[in-house]
Amino acid sequence: MFRHKAEKRIVELSLDEVRLMREALLTFRNKLLSAGKPTEDVNELIIKVMK
């Protein structure tokens, strides 16, 4: 079947929101590491948030 192109969404966050998101992603990444699961997707999100 035909697929629609995914729409890109841009979210603007304040510095406090960026800090909270970074901490939440790092905590989630640590949980994945301790469970032995892959973290590639979370790593990409962390990099995007930090830019």
N, C-alpha and C positions, 0 to 999 in steps of 0.2 A: 504494500500500500504506500501511498504518498505520505510523507511526514512533513509537518509544519516546522519551519525553523524556530528554534527556541528563542524567545524574546530575551534580550539582555536587560537586566534590571540593575540600576545604579542606586545605591543607598548611601546617603550622607549621614555620618555619625558624628556626634560630639566627641571630644577627647575622653570624657568619662565613659561614654558608650563603647568606644574603641577599647579602652582598658578592660572593661567588663567582658567584652566579647573575646579579647585575647586571653584573659584568665580562664574563661569558660572553655575555650578551645584547647588550651594547654592542659587543663584538668581532664577533659575528655580524651585527649591524646595519651595522657599518662595511664588512664584506665584501659585504653586499647592496648597499650604496650604491656601492661601487667597481665592482660588476658591473652597475650600472644597473637593479637589480631593486627592486620595491616593498617598503617597510618598515613598512607600516601595522600588520600583525599583531604584529611584533616591538616596535614602539613601544607598543602597548597592553599587552603583557606587561611591558615595562620600567616603565611607569607603575604597574601592579598590584604589582610587586615592591617599588617604592619607597614605596608607601603603608603 
